Amino acid sequence: MGLKSTIKGGARFFVDLFKEKKIFAVPADVGMGELLKGKTALITGGSEGIGLAIAKDFIKNGAKVIIASRDEQKLKRCVAEIGSSGRIGHIVLDVQEVSSFTQKIEEASELFPDDRIDILVNSAGIVVKSTFFDIEEKEYDSIMDTNAKGTYFMCQAMARYMIENKIKGHILNVSSSSALRPAWTPYQMSKWSVRGLTLGVADLLLPYGIVVNAIGPGPTFTSMLGKSEGDSMYNAVCPAGRFASPEEIAHLAVFMVSDCGDLIVGDTFYMTGGSGTISCHR
């Protein structure tokens, strides 16, 4: 019976791979709210994908937002896309340039009259493009420097800023379902690092009233995975059968950095469609 079940399961998997692709409906917008009213957020990697979706949802929920990335032209296009609400700004920031972080945080804090930052979202990240046997040192270093080292030192710089200014804020790291998988790529290793860092920094900063957590998306419908508007969201590999949308990830991020999330400490909330949670290899 066990062998029959295994054969049937394998056959079903291959049948699913060749099914006609389907487009799944994305849950409706949760709408405007005030969960983040009076807060100012700095979002690295905020000019695309999950970071940009989080920025938009934060603004809908009352926050002022500074998006940061290396590409100033892309940042300007995003600001124009979001609109002239008076609650969106941008700074040029390369998360591999650790020595600039303190200055960049000060620069960001001065963009609005409040002169403060209450929330940091570490969303900047890059993925692996090579197999285990083909990856070279340059690609390895770039991934680890962006995803692990950059996140580490942004947490450090923001912690210093918040403590010096007596701000009881939130830090949210964007991890991944890859933090739950065997790590044979530097991307997976970097996300294991983010999970551990989140626990450690949460422990260190809670006495200062700074709440640190992470959000762990699974396969998400972004350009990082080669997806663009109009493509199917169908994903035969994911147990749920589709990719997550950046907007779904953003809704969860809003909750976690709001006052509703103050007693979520050092945790990683996964939104994966079962990828990495109920199935390690899917």
VENKARA-V854589 format. One record per residue. N is the residue number from 0. OMEGA is omega in degrees with one decimal (999 if undefined). BURIAL is b if it has 16 or more other C-alpha atoms within 10 Angstrom, else e. D_CENTER is the distance of its C-alpha to the mean C-alpha in Angstrom with 2 decimals. Layout:
# VENKARA-V854589
n: [N N]
omega: [OMEGA OMEGA]
burial: [BURIAL BURIAL]
d_center: [D_CENTER D_CENTER]
This chain:
# VENKARA-V854589
n: [0 1 2 3 4 5 6 7 8 9 10 11 12 13 14 15 16 17 18 19 20 21 22 23 24 25 26 27 28 29 30 31 32 33 34 35 36 37 38 39 40 41 42 43 44 45 46 47 48 49 50 51 52 53 54 55 56 57 58 59 60 61 62 63 64 65 66 67 68 69 70 71 72 73 74 75 76 77 78 79 80 81 82 83 84 85 86 87 88 89 90 91 92 93 94 95 96 97 98 99 100 101 102 103 104 105 106 107 108 109 110 111 112 113 114 115 116 117 118 119 120 121 122 123 124 125 126 127 128 129 130 131 132 133 134 135 136 137 138 139 140 141 142 143 144 145 146 147 148 149 150 151 152 153 154 155 156 157 158 159 160 161 162 163 164 165 166 167 168 169 170 171 172 173 174 175 176 177 178 179 180 181 182 183 184 185 186 187 188 189 190 191 192 193 194 195 196 197 198 199 200 201 202 203 204 205 206 207 208 209 210 211 212 213 214 215 216 217 218 219 220 221 222 223 224 225 226 227 228 229 230 231 232 233 234 235 236 237 238 239 240 241 242 243 244 245 246 247 248 249 250 251 252 253 254 255 256 257 258 259 260 261 262 263 264 265 266 267 268 269 270 271 272 273 274 275 276 277 278 279 280 281]
omega: [179.2 179.9 178.3 -179.8 179.5 179.8 178.9 179.6 178.4 178.9 -180.0 179.8 -178.2 174.9 179.7 -178.0 -175.7 176.1 174.1 -179.0 -178.9 173.1 179.3 177.4 175.7 179.2 -177.5 176.8 178.9 174.5 -177.8 179.2 -178.7 -178.6 -176.8 -179.2 178.7 -178.6 173.8 -175.5 170.8 -176.0 173.3 -174.5 -172.1 -176.3 178.8 171.7 -176.4 -179.3 179.7 177.6 177.1 179.0 -179.0 -178.2 175.8 -179.7 177.6 -179.2 167.9 -176.5 163.0 -172.4 169.7 176.6 -176.3 171.6 -178.3 -170.4 -176.2 -179.8 177.7 177.4 -179.2 177.4 179.3 178.2 178.8 179.5 -178.9 175.2 -175.2 179.9 -175.2 -177.8 178.6 175.9 -179.1 169.5 175.1 -176.9 174.1 -174.4 172.6 179.2 -172.6 -176.1 -178.2 -167.5 -177.8 179.2 -178.3 177.8 176.5 178.1 180.0 -176.4 -177.6 -177.3 179.9 -177.6 -179.2 177.1 -179.2 172.0 -178.0 -172.4 169.4 171.2 176.7 -176.3 -179.4 179.8 175.9 -176.0 179.2 179.9 -174.9 174.8 179.1 -175.2 -176.3 -173.8 -179.7 -173.1 -177.6 178.9 177.5 -177.2 -178.7 -179.8 -178.7 -179.9 179.9 -170.2 -175.8 -177.1 179.5 178.9 -179.7 -173.6 171.3 175.2 -179.3 -177.8 -180.0 177.5 177.9 179.8 -177.5 -179.9 -180.0 -177.6 177.8 179.0 175.7 -171.3 -179.4 169.2 179.7 177.5 175.3 178.9 -176.4 170.8 177.1 177.3 179.9 -172.6 170.0 -169.5 175.2 173.9 176.0 176.5 178.3 178.0 -178.8 -179.2 168.4 179.7 -179.7 178.5 179.2 178.3 -179.5 177.3 -176.1 -178.5 175.4 178.6 -177.6 -169.7 -179.1 178.2 177.9 -178.9 178.9 -175.3 -176.7 177.6 176.3 174.5 -174.0 177.0 167.2 178.1 -172.2 -173.6 -179.0 178.6 178.3 177.1 175.3 -177.9 177.1 -176.1 -179.2 176.2 176.2 174.7 -178.7 178.7 -174.9 -176.7 -178.9 179.5 -180.0 175.1 179.4 172.9 167.8 172.8 176.5 -178.9 176.7 178.0 -178.2 179.6 178.9 179.0 178.6 -178.9 -172.5 179.7 175.7 177.1 178.4 -176.4 -174.1 179.7 167.8 -170.9 175.8 -174.1 169.8 177.3 -177.2 173.2 -166.6 -172.9 -179.4 -179.2 -178.4 -179.6 176.8 177.3 -174.9 -172.3 178.9 999]
burial: [e e e e e e e e e e e e e e e e e e e e e e e e e e e e e e e e e e b b e e b b b b b b b b b b b b b b b b b b b b b b b b b b b b b b b b e e e e b b e b b e e e e e e e b b b b b b b b b b e b e e b b e b b e e b b e b b e e e b b b b b b b b b b e b e e e e e e e e e e e e b e b b b b b b b b b b b b b b e b b b e b b e e e e b b b b b b b b b b b b b b b e e e b b b b b b b b b b b b b b b e b b e e b b e e b b b b b b b b b b b b b b e e e e e e e e e e b b b b b b b e b b b b b b b b b b b b b b b b b b e e b b e b b b b b b b b b b b b b b e e e e b]
d_center: [42.58 39.57 40.16 40.62 37.33 35.55 37.32 36.57 32.88 32.78 34.77 32.55 29.45 31.27 32.57 29.06 28.06 30.89 30.55 30.26 26.69 25.79 23.55 22.15 21.91 18.58 18.97 20.29 18.59 18.98 20.69 21.16 21.20 21.58 19.15 17.85 21.21 22.25 18.85 17.42 13.78 12.67 9.36 9.17 8.46 9.49 12.16 10.81 8.81 5.71 6.12 9.72 9.68 8.29 10.99 13.54 13.19 13.45 16.53 17.95 17.85 19.80 17.59 18.19 15.28 15.28 13.04 13.30 13.64 16.69 18.19 20.12 21.57 18.32 17.28 20.69 20.42 17.25 19.10 22.10 20.31 18.96 22.51 24.69 23.77 24.20 20.79 18.73 19.08 17.71 18.22 18.35 16.44 16.25 14.15 16.95 19.50 19.30 22.64 21.47 18.82 21.38 22.99 19.89 18.86 22.48 22.45 19.48 21.19 24.32 23.07 23.94 27.11 25.41 24.84 21.99 18.26 17.32 13.53 11.17 7.39 6.59 4.17 7.36 8.16 11.13 12.68 16.22 19.07 21.97 23.49 24.32 27.81 26.95 24.12 25.49 24.91 23.56 20.65 20.07 20.12 17.83 15.01 15.70 16.23 12.92 10.55 12.89 15.40 13.41 11.06 14.39 16.34 14.02 14.14 17.86 18.55 16.89 18.70 21.90 21.50 20.95 23.79 26.12 25.64 25.78 22.53 21.28 17.64 14.17 11.51 8.09 6.32 3.15 6.14 7.83 11.21 12.59 12.88 15.61 17.50 20.31 19.00 21.11 18.67 17.15 13.68 14.39 16.00 13.18 10.92 14.12 14.33 11.04 12.32 15.67 14.68 12.99 16.34 18.45 17.14 17.16 20.76 21.72 20.41 21.32 24.95 23.94 22.28 18.73 16.39 13.57 11.23 8.09 6.42 7.24 7.21 10.45 11.83 10.38 12.77 11.65 13.83 12.12 14.01 16.93 16.68 18.17 19.68 22.61 21.56 21.88 19.03 21.27 20.06 22.99 21.24 18.84 20.97 20.06 21.23 18.46 14.96 12.43 12.09 9.12 11.32 11.49 7.86 8.53 11.78 10.65 8.51 11.85 13.87 12.21 12.70 16.03 19.32 19.00 16.51 18.76 20.09 16.90 16.98 15.42 14.06 11.20 11.13 10.92 10.95 12.53 15.91 17.50 16.17 16.26 17.53 20.87 21.11 20.21 21.09 19.84]
